Amino acid sequence: MTAPRTHGPRERMVFAAAQLIRRDGVGATGMRDIAARAEAPRGSLQHYFPGGKEQVVNEAVSWAGRYAGKRVDHYLAALPEPSPGALFAAMAQQWIDEFESTGFRTGCPVAAATVDSTASTPSARAATASAFTAWTTPLATALVTLGVPAERAPALATLMVSALEGAILLCRAHESTAPLTTVTTELTPLLDAAARP
């Protein structure tokens, strides 16, 4: 997947970095690789990202968190019978579809940056924490619209993201979508029970 040519070089480089991180991790993602994938002049990296690789990685992680957060409304709008469990199932199904169509080579760039020891700087930790917040906050808001009490929604959003990320890792390790199916089956009744009747 490449960023549309209608985007400028800076946006294409952030997107390219996110795609490379989700496939290769932070340590194996090089600046030359980012420029090549973005079809941008290599010198433009220094122009747009004077903070070097750390800056571009942090921006890619931030982009990924915002993207995941925006997807929540997309999933919600597409649900024929909206419920917390159905929302989680839609989130999991997106990954099942991706794994079935492209294999198990890629995961979440935010998770990859979080676990990659080369990214363990204070700014990287702040970027990954912020990215997860950018995902869980709209997810908690969506749960409230689905009848989950506001005081419980943030905890359930954290549970949903944690279960999804863990299942993605297990899917990649086993080259099977079974972990995503399992967490969906197990979490759906719990999530739906949290909604007010």
Disulfide bonds with the S-S distance in Angstrom:
none
